[in-house]
């Protein structure tokens, strides 16, 4: 599926700002065999005083900015065209849960996609007894690691309710899990915590999700959204699979990847610092149009 992507992130400041530095992770990733970026560009309004780019440890594309003082508004716009290839095979070649640790012991690579980076607690994803118990109960009958991934994702989908106003970007996963509500970030980080507690390496994925309007209804501008889901390592033969617990499905052609990390902090779309003397508000919109 060929997609035309548009993302707009805007911040408004009550008083003129001081200078600042920002890191943007908003460009789609070029992933051989998964998705091909045919074009991508980022526009900053007003223009920064300095701009450069680099790849972080996990291979995510980062745009680095130095912003001038005196801003009352800043806007980041990304436009791109991405060819998303077919979804993953449904053939289950994953390891059994009892054998996964043996496969892990044989992995000596510590490169960006090594499963060892995604097995322990990370800054935003602690290993919690309540989530670990939920994961054990949900996955107890799984014959393979892939089955365990799907079982936990489906259980979370039943346990939790999507509510865009229930949590903030920094809400702890324990609070979202206890309240049984949250957004895709919460669903994904809770699932990652559960998988890691079972000894299954799991990564956080940032990206876009195309939404399809109901039959007979027009498609709305900005109706699509930035999204998050889970990448789990299922053994030496099958490797990684990706699952979307918010929608209880394996990732397919409607998902477009931006990047991977241990948790949200590794792939947050905008990070950095800026001197402020008043309040700020922010908004974002996403459009994904299928071209074929």
DAKA-V288296 format. One record per pair of residues at least 4 apart in sequence whose C-alpha atoms are under 8 Angstrom apart, sorted by the first residue. I is the first residue (numbers start at 1). GAP is how many residues later the second one is. D is the distance in Angstrom with one decimal. If there is no record, write none. Layout:
I & GAP & D
I & GAP & D
This chain:
1 & 82 & 5.7
1 & 83 & 5.2
1 & 84 & 6.3
1 & 85 & 7.9
1 & 252 & 6.6
1 & 289 & 6.9
1 & 290 & 7.6
1 & 291 & 6.4
2 & 79 & 7.1
2 & 80 & 5.7
2 & 81 & 4.3
2 & 82 & 6.1
2 & 288 & 5.8
2 & 289 & 5.4
2 & 290 & 6.0
3 & 78 & 5.5
3 & 79 & 5.2
3 & 80 & 6.2
3 & 81 & 7.5
3 & 285 & 6.3
3 & 286 & 5.5
3 & 287 & 4.6
3 & 288 & 5.7
4 & 75 & 7.6
4 & 76 & 5.9
4 & 77 & 4.6
4 & 78 & 6.6
4 & 283 & 7.9
4 & 284 & 5.7
4 & 285 & 5.1
4 & 286 & 6.4
4 & 287 & 6.8
5 & 73 & 7.7
5 & 74 & 5.6
5 & 75 & 5.1
5 & 76 & 6.0
5 & 77 & 7.6
5 & 281 & 7.5
5 & 282 & 5.8
5 & 283 & 4.8
5 & 284 & 6.6
6 & 71 & 7.3
6 & 72 & 5.7
6 & 73 & 4.6
6 & 74 & 6.7
6 & 280 & 5.7
6 & 281 & 5.1
6 & 282 & 6.6
7 & 69 & 8.0
7 & 70 & 5.6
7 & 71 & 5.0
7 & 72 & 6.6
7 & 277 & 7.3
7 & 278 & 5.8
7 & 279 & 4.6
7 & 280 & 6.5
8 & 67 & 7.0
8 & 68 & 5.7
8 & 69 & 4.5
8 & 70 & 6.5
8 & 276 & 5.4
8 & 277 & 5.3
8 & 278 & 6.6
9 & 66 & 5.7
9 & 67 & 5.1
9 & 68 & 6.5
9 & 273 & 7.4
9 & 274 & 5.9
9 & 275 & 4.3
9 & 276 & 6.8
10 & 63 & 7.3
10 & 64 & 5.8
10 & 65 & 4.4
10 & 66 & 6.4
10 & 272 & 5.6
10 & 273 & 5.4
10 & 274 & 6.2
11 & 62 & 5.6
11 & 63 & 5.4
11 & 64 & 6.4
11 & 269 & 6.8
11 & 270 & 5.7
11 & 271 & 4.3
11 & 272 & 6.7
12 & 60 & 5.9
12 & 61 & 4.4
12 & 62 & 6.7
12 & 268 & 5.6
12 & 269 & 5.3
12 & 270 & 6.4
13 & 4 & 7.3
13 & 58 & 7.4
13 & 59 & 4.9
13 & 60 & 5.9
13 & 265 & 7.1
13 & 266 & 6.1
13 & 267 & 4.5
13 & 268 & 6.7
14 & 58 & 6.8
14 & 264 & 5.6
14 & 265 & 5.4
14 & 266 & 6.0
15 & 57 & 6.3
15 & 261 & 7.6
15 & 262 & 6.5
15 & 263 & 5.7
15 & 264 & 7.6
16 & 53 & 7.3
16 & 54 & 4.5
16 & 55 & 5.0
16 & 56 & 5.0
16 & 260 & 7.7
16 & 261 & 7.8
17 & 52 & 5.5
17 & 53 & 4.9
17 & 54 & 5.2
17 & 55 & 6.7
17 & 257 & 7.2
17 & 258 & 5.8
17 & 259 & 5.2
17 & 260 & 7.0
18 & 50 & 7.2
18 & 51 & 4.2
18 & 52 & 6.0
18 & 53 & 7.6
18 & 256 & 6.4
18 & 257 & 4.6
18 & 258 & 6.3
19 & 47 & 7.5
19 & 48 & 5.6
19 & 49 & 4.9
19 & 50 & 4.2
19 & 51 & 7.6
19 & 255 & 6.0
19 & 256 & 6.3
20 & 46 & 5.9
20 & 47 & 5.0
20 & 48 & 6.8
20 & 49 & 7.4
20 & 252 & 7.6
20 & 253 & 5.5
20 & 254 & 4.0
20 & 255 & 6.5
21 & 43 & 7.5
21 & 44 & 5.6
21 & 45 & 4.6
21 & 46 & 6.0
21 & 251 & 5.5
21 & 252 & 5.5
21 & 253 & 6.4
22 & 42 & 6.0
22 & 43 & 5.2
22 & 44 & 6.6
22 & 45 & 7.6
22 & 248 & 6.7
22 & 249 & 5.6
22 & 250 & 4.3
22 & 251 & 6.4
23 & 39 & 6.4
23 & 40 & 5.7
23 & 41 & 4.7
23 & 42 & 6.4
23 & 246 & 7.9
23 & 247 & 5.7
23 & 248 & 5.2
23 & 249 & 5.9
24 & 38 & 5.6
24 & 39 & 5.0
24 & 40 & 6.5
24 & 244 & 7.9
24 & 245 & 5.4
24 & 246 & 4.8
24 & 247 & 6.7
25 & 35 & 7.3
25 & 36 & 6.3
25 & 37 & 5.1
25 & 38 & 6.7
25 & 233 & 7.4
25 & 234 & 7.8
25 & 242 & 6.3
25 & 243 & 6.6
25 & 244 & 4.6
25 & 245 & 6.5
26 & 36 & 7.9
26 & 52 & 7.1
26 & 232 & 6.4
26 & 243 & 5.4
27 & 13 & 6.8
27 & 14 & 7.7
27 & 15 & 7.8
27 & 34 & 6.7
27 & 51 & 7.0
27 & 231 & 5.9
28 & 9 & 6.9
28 & 12 & 7.6
28 & 52 & 7.9
28 & 54 & 7.6
28 & 179 & 7.4
28 & 228 & 7.1
28 & 229 & 5.8
28 & 230 & 4.3
28 & 231 & 7.4
29 & 6 & 7.5
29 & 7 & 7.8
29 & 8 & 6.9
29 & 31 & 7.1
29 & 32 & 7.3
29 & 228 & 6.0
29 & 229 & 5.0
29 & 230 & 6.3
30 & 5 & 6.0
30 & 6 & 5.1
30 & 7 & 5.3
31 & 4 & 5.1
31 & 5 & 6.2
32 & 4 & 6.9
33 & 52 & 7.0
34 & 50 & 6.3
34 & 51 & 5.3
34 & 52 & 7.3
34 & 53 & 7.9
35 & 47 & 6.7
35 & 48 & 5.5
35 & 49 & 4.4
35 & 50 & 5.6
35 & 221 & 7.7
36 & 46 & 5.7
36 & 47 & 5.0
36 & 48 & 6.5
37 & 43 & 7.6
37 & 44 & 6.2
37 & 45 & 4.5
37 & 46 & 6.4
38 & 42 & 7.4
38 & 43 & 5.4
38 & 44 & 5.7
38 & 45 & 7.2
39 & 40 & 8.0
39 & 41 & 5.0
39 & 42 & 5.1
39 & 43 & 7.1
40 & 38 & 7.1
40 & 39 & 5.6
40 & 40 & 4.0
40 & 41 & 6.5
41 & 37 & 5.7
41 & 38 & 5.5
41 & 39 & 6.4
42 & 34 & 6.9
42 & 35 & 5.5
42 & 36 & 4.4
42 & 37 & 6.6
43 & 4 & 8.0
43 & 33 & 5.9
43 & 34 & 5.1
43 & 35 & 6.4
44 & 4 & 6.9
44 & 30 & 7.4
44 & 31 & 5.8
44 & 32 & 4.8
44 & 33 & 6.5
45 & 29 & 5.8
45 & 30 & 5.2
45 & 31 & 6.6
46 & 28 & 6.4
46 & 29 & 7.4
47 & 20 & 7.8
48 & 17 & 6.2
48 & 18 & 5.7
48 & 19 & 4.7
48 & 20 & 6.4
49 & 16 & 7.6
49 & 17 & 5.6
49 & 18 & 5.7
49 & 19 & 6.1
50 & 15 & 5.7
50 & 16 & 5.0
50 & 17 & 7.3
51 & 12 & 7.2
51 & 13 & 5.6
51 & 14 & 4.7
51 & 15 & 6.5
52 & 11 & 6.0
52 & 12 & 5.2
52 & 13 & 6.7
53 & 8 & 7.3
53 & 9 & 5.6
53 & 10 & 4.5
53 & 11 & 5.6
54 & 7 & 6.1
54 & 8 & 5.4
54 & 9 & 6.7
54 & 10 & 7.8
55 & 4 & 5.2
55 & 5 & 5.3
55 & 6 & 4.8
55 & 7 & 5.8
56 & 4 & 5.5
56 & 5 & 6.7
56 & 6 & 6.8
57 & 55 & 6.1
58 & 54 & 4.7
58 & 55 & 7.0
58 & 202 & 6.6
58 & 203 & 6.6
59 & 53 & 6.9
59 & 200 & 7.8
60 & 198 & 7.5
60 & 199 & 5.3
60 & 200 & 7.0
60 & 207 & 7.9
61 & 198 & 7.9
84 & 169 & 6.0
84 & 172 & 6.9
85 & 168 & 6.5
86 & 166 & 6.8
86 & 167 & 5.9
87 & 164 & 6.6
87 & 165 & 4.2
87 & 166 & 5.6
88 & 153 & 7.5
88 & 162 & 7.9
88 & 163 & 7.4
88 & 164 & 6.9
92 & 52 & 8.0
92 & 54 & 6.9
92 & 146 & 7.6
93 & 144 & 6.5
93 & 145 & 5.2
94 & 50 & 6.1
94 & 51 & 5.9
94 & 52 & 6.0
94 & 140 & 5.2
94 & 141 & 5.6
94 & 142 & 7.9
94 & 143 & 6.6
94 & 144 & 5.0
94 & 145 & 7.5
95 & 4 & 6.1
95 & 5 & 5.7
95 & 49 & 5.7
95 & 50 & 5.8
95 & 51 & 8.0
95 & 139 & 6.1
95 & 140 & 5.1
95 & 141 & 7.7
95 & 142 & 7.6
95 & 143 & 7.7
96 & 4 & 6.3
96 & 47 & 6.0
96 & 48 & 4.3
96 & 49 & 5.7
97 & 4 & 8.0
97 & 45 & 7.9
97 & 46 & 7.2
97 & 47 & 5.8
97 & 48 & 5.4
99 & 4 & 6.7
100 & 4 & 6.3
100 & 45 & 7.8
100 & 99 & 8.0
100 & 100 & 7.7
100 & 134 & 7.3
100 & 135 & 5.8
101 & 4 & 6.2
101 & 98 & 7.3
102 & 4 & 6.6
103 & 4 & 6.9
103 & 132 & 6.0
103 & 133 & 5.8
104 & 11 & 7.6
104 & 12 & 7.7
104 & 131 & 7.5
104 & 132 & 7.8
107 & 7 & 7.8
109 & 5 & 6.1
110 & 4 & 5.3
110 & 6 & 7.1
110 & 7 & 7.6
112 & 5 & 7.9
113 & 4 & 7.7
114 & 4 & 7.9
115 & 4 & 6.8
115 & 86 & 5.6
115 & 87 & 7.7
115 & 118 & 6.4
116 & 4 & 8.0
116 & 85 & 7.0
117 & 84 & 7.8
117 & 145 & 7.3
118 & 78 & 7.7
118 & 83 & 4.9
118 & 84 & 5.3
118 & 85 & 5.7
118 & 144 & 5.9
119 & 77 & 5.3
119 & 80 & 6.7
119 & 81 & 6.6
119 & 82 & 4.3
119 & 83 & 6.5
120 & 7 & 7.9
120 & 76 & 6.5
120 & 81 & 8.0
121 & 4 & 5.7
121 & 5 & 4.9
121 & 6 & 5.8
121 & 72 & 7.5
121 & 75 & 7.8
122 & 4 & 6.2
122 & 140 & 6.4
122 & 141 & 6.9
123 & 140 & 7.5
123 & 142 & 7.7
124 & 48 & 7.3
124 & 49 & 7.8
124 & 65 & 7.9
124 & 139 & 6.2
124 & 140 & 7.2
124 & 141 & 7.2
125 & 48 & 7.1
125 & 64 & 6.3
125 & 65 & 7.5
125 & 67 & 7.6
125 & 68 & 6.0
125 & 138 & 6.7
126 & 67 & 6.6
127 & 4 & 7.6
127 & 5 & 7.2
127 & 66 & 5.6
127 & 67 & 7.5
127 & 69 & 7.5
127 & 70 & 6.3
128 & 4 & 6.0
128 & 46 & 7.6
128 & 65 & 7.4
129 & 4 & 6.1
130 & 4 & 6.3
131 & 4 & 6.1
131 & 46 & 7.8
131 & 59 & 7.2
131 & 62 & 7.1
131 & 63 & 5.6
132 & 4 & 6.2
132 & 61 & 7.4
132 & 62 & 5.2
132 & 65 & 5.5
132 & 66 & 7.3
133 & 4 & 6.2
134 & 4 & 6.1
134 & 60 & 7.5
135 & 4 & 6.0
135 & 17 & 6.1
135 & 59 & 5.2
135 & 60 & 7.0
135 & 62 & 7.8
135 & 63 & 7.4
136 & 4 & 5.7
136 & 62 & 7.2
138 & 10 & 8.0
138 & 13 & 6.1
138 & 14 & 5.6
138 & 17 & 6.3
139 & 8 & 7.9
139 & 9 & 5.0
139 & 10 & 7.9
139 & 12 & 5.7
139 & 13 & 6.1
140 & 8 & 8.0
142 & 5 & 5.3
142 & 6 & 5.1
142 & 9 & 7.4
143 & 4 & 6.5
143 & 5 & 7.6
144 & 4 & 6.4
145 & 4 & 6.2
145 & 55 & 7.8
145 & 89 & 5.4
145 & 90 & 7.8
146 & 4 & 6.3
146 & 88 & 6.2
146 & 95 & 7.7
147 & 4 & 6.0
148 & 4 & 6.1
149 & 4 & 6.2
149 & 46 & 7.4
149 & 83 & 7.4
149 & 94 & 7.5
150 & 4 & 6.1
150 & 93 & 7.3
150 & 98 & 7.9
150 & 99 & 7.8
150 & 100 & 7.8
151 & 4 & 6.1
152 & 4 & 6.2
152 & 39 & 7.0
152 & 42 & 7.9
152 & 43 & 8.0
153 & 4 & 6.2
153 & 38 & 6.7
153 & 90 & 7.3
153 & 91 & 7.3
153 & 92 & 4.6
153 & 95 & 6.0
153 & 96 & 7.9
154 & 4 & 6.4
154 & 91 & 6.6
154 & 94 & 5.3
155 & 4 & 6.1
156 & 4 & 5.8
156 & 31 & 7.2
156 & 35 & 7.4
156 & 89 & 6.7
157 & 4 & 7.3
157 & 30 & 8.0
157 & 88 & 5.9
157 & 89 & 6.1
157 & 90 & 7.1
157 & 91 & 6.1
159 & 21 & 6.3
160 & 17 & 7.5
160 & 20 & 4.3
160 & 21 & 5.0
160 & 22 & 7.4
160 & 27 & 7.8
161 & 19 & 6.1
161 & 20 & 4.5
161 & 21 & 6.6
162 & 19 & 5.6
162 & 20 & 5.3
162 & 21 & 5.5
162 & 22 & 7.7
162 & 84 & 7.4
163 & 4 & 7.8
163 & 18 & 5.9
163 & 19 & 5.1
163 & 20 & 6.0
164 & 18 & 6.4
164 & 19 & 5.6
165 & 17 & 7.7
166 & 15 & 6.5
166 & 16 & 5.6
166 & 17 & 7.9
167 & 4 & 5.8
167 & 9 & 7.0
167 & 14 & 7.9
167 & 15 & 5.6
167 & 16 & 7.2
169 & 16 & 7.9
171 & 4 & 6.8
171 & 5 & 7.0
172 & 4 & 6.7
173 & 4 & 6.0
173 & 13 & 6.3
173 & 16 & 6.9
173 & 17 & 6.0
174 & 4 & 6.0
175 & 4 & 6.1
176 & 4 & 6.0
176 & 5 & 5.8
176 & 6 & 5.9
176 & 10 & 6.5
177 & 4 & 6.9
177 & 9 & 8.0
177 & 13 & 7.1
182 & 4 & 5.5
182 & 5 & 6.8
183 & 4 & 6.3
183 & 63 & 7.6
184 & 4 & 6.0
184 & 43 & 6.3
184 & 44 & 5.6
184 & 45 & 7.0
184 & 61 & 7.8
184 & 62 & 5.6
185 & 4 & 6.1
185 & 42 & 7.6
185 & 43 & 5.7
185 & 44 & 7.6
185 & 79 & 7.4
186 & 4 & 6.0
187 & 4 & 6.2
187 & 42 & 8.0
187 & 58 & 6.1
187 & 59 & 6.0
188 & 4 & 6.1
188 & 16 & 7.0
188 & 40 & 6.5
188 & 41 & 5.3
188 & 42 & 5.8
188 & 56 & 7.5
188 & 57 & 6.4
188 & 58 & 7.5
189 & 4 & 6.2
189 & 15 & 7.1
189 & 41 & 8.0
189 & 74 & 6.8
189 & 75 & 7.9
190 & 4 & 6.3
191 & 4 & 6.2
191 & 39 & 7.5
191 & 54 & 7.5
192 & 4 & 6.1
192 & 10 & 5.4
192 & 11 & 6.8
192 & 12 & 7.4
192 & 38 & 6.8
193 & 4 & 6.2
194 & 4 & 6.6
195 & 4 & 6.6
195 & 5 & 5.1
195 & 6 & 6.8
195 & 7 & 6.5
195 & 37 & 8.0
196 & 4 & 5.0
196 & 5 & 5.6
196 & 6 & 6.3
200 & 32 & 6.9
200 & 33 & 6.5
200 & 34 & 7.2
201 & 31 & 5.8
201 & 32 & 5.4
201 & 33 & 8.0
202 & 28 & 6.7
202 & 29 & 5.5
202 & 30 & 4.3
202 & 31 & 6.3
202 & 60 & 7.8
203 & 27 & 5.8
203 & 28 & 4.9
203 & 29 & 6.3
203 & 57 & 6.6
203 & 58 & 5.8
203 & 59 & 5.2
203 & 60 & 6.8
204 & 24 & 7.1
204 & 25 & 6.3
204 & 26 & 5.2
204 & 27 & 6.3
204 & 56 & 5.7
204 & 57 & 5.3
204 & 58 & 5.7
204 & 59 & 5.0
204 & 60 & 6.6
205 & 23 & 5.4
205 & 24 & 5.2
205 & 25 & 5.7
205 & 26 & 6.6
205 & 52 & 7.1
205 & 53 & 7.5
205 & 54 & 5.9
205 & 55 & 4.7
205 & 56 & 6.6
205 & 62 & 7.8
206 & 20 & 7.5
206 & 21 & 6.1
206 & 22 & 4.7
206 & 23 & 6.9
206 & 51 & 6.2
206 & 52 & 5.4
206 & 53 & 5.4
206 & 54 & 6.4
206 & 58 & 7.8
206 & 61 & 6.4
206 & 62 & 7.9
207 & 19 & 5.8
207 & 20 & 5.2
207 & 21 & 6.0
207 & 48 & 7.0
207 & 49 & 5.4
207 & 50 & 4.3
207 & 51 & 4.6
207 & 52 & 6.9
208 & 16 & 7.7
208 & 17 & 6.1
208 & 18 & 4.6
208 & 19 & 5.1
208 & 20 & 7.7
208 & 47 & 5.8
208 & 48 & 5.0
208 & 49 & 6.5
208 & 50 & 7.5
209 & 15 & 6.5
209 & 16 & 6.1
209 & 17 & 6.6
209 & 18 & 5.9
209 & 45 & 5.7
209 & 46 & 4.8
209 & 47 & 6.4
209 & 79 & 8.0
210 & 14 & 5.7
210 & 15 & 7.5
210 & 44 & 5.2
210 & 45 & 6.6
210 & 78 & 5.9
210 & 79 & 8.0
211 & 12 & 7.4
211 & 13 & 5.7
211 & 43 & 7.8
212 & 7 & 7.5
213 & 4 & 6.0
213 & 5 & 6.7
213 & 6 & 5.7
219 & 4 & 7.5
221 & 65 & 8.0
221 & 66 & 6.4
222 & 63 & 4.8
222 & 64 & 4.8
222 & 65 & 5.0
223 & 62 & 7.3
223 & 63 & 6.7
223 & 64 & 6.6
224 & 61 & 7.4
224 & 62 & 5.2
224 & 63 & 5.4
224 & 64 & 6.5
225 & 60 & 6.7
225 & 61 & 5.3
225 & 62 & 7.6
226 & 60 & 6.8
228 & 16 & 7.6
229 & 13 & 7.3
229 & 14 & 6.1
229 & 15 & 4.7
229 & 16 & 6.7
229 & 17 & 7.7
230 & 12 & 5.5
230 & 13 & 5.3
230 & 14 & 6.2
230 & 15 & 7.7
231 & 9 & 6.4
231 & 10 & 5.7
231 & 11 & 4.3
231 & 12 & 6.4
232 & 8 & 5.4
232 & 9 & 5.4
232 & 10 & 6.2
232 & 11 & 7.8
233 & 6 & 5.5
233 & 7 & 4.3
233 & 8 & 6.5
234 & 4 & 6.1
234 & 5 & 5.4
234 & 6 & 5.9
234 & 7 & 7.1
235 & 4 & 5.3
235 & 5 & 7.7
241 & 9 & 7.9
242 & 8 & 5.9
242 & 9 & 5.5
243 & 5 & 7.5
243 & 6 & 6.0
243 & 7 & 4.3
243 & 8 & 5.3
244 & 4 & 5.7
244 & 5 & 5.4
244 & 6 & 5.9
244 & 7 & 6.0
245 & 4 & 6.7
251 & 4 & 6.3
259 & 8 & 6.4
260 & 6 & 7.6
260 & 7 & 6.6
261 & 4 & 7.8
261 & 5 & 5.0
261 & 6 & 6.0
262 & 4 & 6.4
263 & 4 & 7.3
264 & 4 & 5.6
